[in-house]
């Protein structure tokens, strides 16, 4: 006879083994479901002309969804960040100085692209900055995703983006089959945006340009191809050569009642919507749409046709405005005159730069001084706060800046 103690020990051992087996079976079952989806999707891909060889090459060794794709899909800065913070991170001394440097390095190329597509160099540089920080993002390969796997993940596991994922996956397979890029270097964002100017696969197929003439549309490695492809998208969506994107305007009292209305610039002028510093509207007959992106307390803008063409690149007002404002600065223009309605105590972009500069000078911060108060900056702030016997909240505030100044 076995003792009660022995029996309980064996029973516990059986439970542990069974639980371990169950835990091991869960990932296997999830992978099996994904692999089954991949296998079944070939029927759709083959109807679009994708060969078995291309398909097998694309998914060789892919047994599970990309675990980071769905996490990133839940957050998009254009729609979740306050517009002044969004603009601070994209239109600032660093992005302007880098853009001016790129204009010097690629001046002749930019002129050729402008001659062919009618898009000013400053606009293309602004898009390049916004999309990949003038190519810097592509150097951080650990943050990139294998495009077919990322899109298959969306098609398989994101209910809101299943249709998008399926459509883009087929387009991505066509790109791989064309030979424009090989499997090893077929990298992009979580949503499949690729190369220096971040094109999703369907847009790549529609607008891709072989500007350098080597027989491939290589937006990953060829800056001529990438910039020309961006210009092609704008041109084919109605870009008006020589026109601007819009104007910052000072709204009259009660001007908010006209929000989102369309009128000619001459009509807006009569209603009291004037440009800062007394500047005139060069083409008063053009139509403009009144936008107040931070409400009636913030600055106003009259958006022209080219603003909406920029939104064909990324359908967010904040994105198109950032491109327009950065392009203006790169073309030698001044910045905005009116301020944003920031909360009391909030920092402006110059103060964000100053915090990073002072933290770096004191030895707390080793990252790039870019005005972006991210993880590295917050860690540096906490180290400073610890040594200064302050609350270690990692927050960049005016009070913190005053402490740093002392």
N, C-alpha and C positions, 0 to 999 in steps of 0.2 A: 504493500500500500504506500502511496505517496502522501507526504505530509501536506497539510493545508498551505504551508509556507512555500513548498516546492511547486505546488499547483499554481499558486498565485504568481510565482516567478515566471513559470512557463507561459501563463496566460498573458502577462505583461510583455514578454518577449514576442509572442505571436502578434500582439497589437502593434508593437513598435515596427515589426517587419512589414505588417500589412499597411500601416500608415506610410512608411517609407516607399513602399511599392506604389501606393496611390499617388503620392507626391511626384514620383518619377513619371507616372503615366500621364499626368496632366499636360506637361509641356509637349510630350510626344503626341498626345491627341490633338493639341492645338496646331502643332506643326503638320500633322497629317491632314487636318482640315484645310490649311493654307496650301499645302502641296496639291491637294485634290482640286482646289479652286484654280491653281496655276495650270494643272493638267486640262481642266475643262475649258479654260479661257482660250486655249489654242484654237478651238472651233471658231471663235469670233475673230481672232487674229488672222487665221488662214483665209477667211472671207475678204480680208483687206489686203491680201497679197503677201502676207508674211510667211516665209518658208519655214519648214520644220527645222532646218539647220540653224537659221537665225534665232528661232524661238528657243531651241535647246541651248544655244550659246548664251543667250540672254539670261536664262534662269539656271544655268549650271551651278550647282552648289548652293542655290537659294532654297532653304527649307523652312524659313520662318519669316514673318513680317518684320519690318524695320521697327524696333521698339521705340525709337525716338520720334518717328513721324507723327503719330497720333497726338503725342504730347505737344509738339510744336504747332500742330494744326489748330490747337485750341487757343493759340495766342497770336494775334497779328497786331503789330504796333500801330499801323495806320488807323485802326479802329478802336484801340483800347488806351492809347496814350493821349494826354492833354496836348493840344496842338502846339503850344509854345514849347513844351519839352521835346516833342517830335521834331520841330524845326530847329531847336537848339542843337540837337544831335547831328543835324544834316546840313545846316547852313551856318557855318562858324569860321573863325580864322583858319583852322586847320584845313577844312575842306576847300576853302577859297585858295589858300596858298598852294595846296597840292594841285588844284585845278589850273592855276596859273602856270605852274611848273610843267604840267602835262600839255598845256597849250603851246609852250615853247618847244617841247620835245616832239610833238606830233602836229606841228603847225601845217606842214605841207600836206600831210594826209587829210587833216580836217578840211583844208581848202578844197581838196579833190572830192571829198564826200559832199561838201556843201554844193559844189558845182554840179554834181550828179543828182542830188536829191533835194536841194533847196533848203536844207536845215542848217542853221548857224552853228559854228563850232561850240559856242558857249552852251547851247542846249544839249548837244551830244555829250559834252564834258560833264554837265550836271547830271544827266542820266547815268553816265558811267560811274560817277561818284556815288549816286544814290544806290545803284544796283550792286556794286562790288567794291566800293571804296577804291576806285581806279585799279581794280584787279587784285587788291590785297587779300580779299576774301578767298580767292582761288588758291592762295598759297597755304591756307589753313585746311588741308585736306581732311583732317580728322573731324571737321565740322560739316563736311559735305556728305552726301548720300549717293549710293548707287541708284541711278534714276529709275530703271525698270523695277527694282525692288521697292523703292519709295512709292511709285505710282500704283504698283500692285497692292501695296499695303492700304492705300487710300481706297482703291476699288474694292478691296476685300473687307476692310474693317471700319471705314468711316461712312456712316449712313448719309451724311450731308454731302459728301464728296464722291460717292460711288460712281456717278455718271461722269464727273470730271476725271476721276482716276482711270476709268476704262478708256475714255476717249484719248487722254494723254498717253496712256500706256501703248495703245496701238500706234500713235504717232511716234513715240520713242522707239518702238521696234522698227518702224520704217527708217528712222535716222540711222540706227545700227546697221540695218540691211544695206543702206546706201553707201556705207563705208566712210562717211564724213568723220566719224569718231569710232574708236575701238572700244571694246567692252571695258578694258582696264581703266580708261580715262573718261568713261561715261558718267560723270559726276554732276551733281546739282544740289538744289535746295530740297527741303522736305516735300515741296509741292512740284518738284521737277523743273524748276527754273534753272537755266544753264548758262554758263559762260560769263564773260566780262559784262555783258549787258542783260543777263538773266532772262532768257527767253524760255517759255514753256514749249514743249514739243510741237504743238499745233501751230503756234506763232512762228517758230523756227522754220517749219515747212512752208508757211505762207510767205514769209518775208526774208528768209535767209539769203545772204549775198556773198559770193566769192569775190571779194574786193581785191585780194592779192593775186588772183589769177592762177592759183595752184591746183584748181580742179576740185577743191573741197570747200564747203562752207564751215569753217572752223572757228566758232565763236569762243572756244575754250582757250585757244593758243594764239590766234591771229587777231591782233587789235584792229587792223584794217577791216577784216570780216565782221568783227563785233560791232564796231561803230557804224559801218555801212548798213548792217542789218537793223540797227536801231533807227537809222535815218529812213530806211525803206519802210518800216512800220509806220512812222509818222507821215511820210509822203503818201502812202497808199490809203491812209485814213483821213486825208484831206488837209494836211498841214498847209497853212498859208504862208508862202515864202515872204520874208521880210516883215511879217507882222509879229507883234508881241503876244504874250499869253493873256495879259490883262493889266489892270492898274490898281494900285492902292488908292483909295479915295477917302476923303473926310465926309462923313454923312451929316446931313442937317438934322436938327431936332425932329424927332418923330420919323426919321428916315427908315426905321426898321419896318414900317408898314409896307414898304416896297420890296422887302426881302424876297429873293428868288424870281422877281419879275424881270422881263426882258424889254429893253428899250434901246434906242440909239444913244450913242454917247452924247450927242447934242441934246437929246431930251433929258438925260441924266444931269447934264450941266445946268439946264434950266431949272431942274428941281433942287439944285443946290449941292449936288454931289461933285465936289471939286478935288482935283489932285493936289497933294501937298506941294508947298513952295510955289504955288501959282502956275505949275506946268500945264500946258494945254494938251488936248487930245489931238494927235496928228491926223486921225481919220474920223471926224465926228459922225460920219454916217454909219460906222460899224455898230453892230449890235453888241450890247453887253448885258450880262446877267448879274444882278446884285447878290453878293454872297457875304454873309456875316458869320464867319466860321467859329467865332467865340461868343456869339450873341451880340446884342445891341451895345454892350459895354466895350466890345473889342473893336479892332480896325475893320473897315469895310473894303470890299474889292469889287471891281467890275470885271467879270471874266469874259474873255473873248473866245472865238472859235478854237484857237490853238490850245487853250486850257482844256477843252473837252477832248481834243486829240491826244493830249498828254494822258488823259484818263483812260484812253484805250490801252495804254501801257500798264497802268495800274489804276483800277477804278476806285480811287480814294481821293477826296478833295485835298487832304493833307499832303498826299504824295505829289499831286500836280502842282500845288502851291509851292512846295519845297523845291521842285525842279525849276519852276519859274523864277523864284527868288534867288536861287543859287546861280542860275544862268545870268540873271541881271548883274550879279556881283562879278562874275567871271568876265562879263563883257565891259566891265569898268564902271558900272552904275553904283549908286549908293544903296544902302539898306533901307529897311522900312523906317518910316518916320514915327508912326504911332506904336504905342506899346500894347502888349497883350494884357488882359485882366488877370494877372497872376495873383494867387492868394497872398495875403499879408505875410511877409517874411520869406517869400519864395525867392530863389536866386535867379538872376538873369544869366545869359550865356557867358558874359565876361567874368562874372563872379564864380561860375563853375570852373572856368579855366584857372582863375586865381587860386582857388582851393587846391586844385591838383598841383599847380606850380609850387605853392608853398609847402604842401606835403612832400613833394619830391625834393625840394631844397633841404628840408629837415630830415630826409632819409626814411620817410615812412612809405613812400609810394615809388614804384619802379616802372609803372606802365606808361603808356603814351598820354601826353597832355592833349586831350581831345574834347574836353567839356562833357564827356559822357560819364556820369557818376554811376558806374557799374559795380560789379562785385569787387574788383581790385581796389577801386577807390574807397568803397565802404569798409573794406578790411583795413586799409591804411588809416581811415578816420577812426576806427575802433582802437587801433594801436596808439594813435595820438591821444584819444580820449582816456585810455587806460593810464598812460604816463602822466596825463594832466589831471588825473583824479576826477574825470567827468563821467557822466552817464554814458555807457558804451552802447549807444544805439546805432552808430554808423551812419547817421543822417547828416547830409550836407545842408547846413542852415546858415543864416546870417550871423547867428550867435557863434557858430563854429568858426566862421571866417574871421570874426573879430578876435577870437582866441588865437588863431593862427597868426594874425597880424601883429599880435603882442609877443 
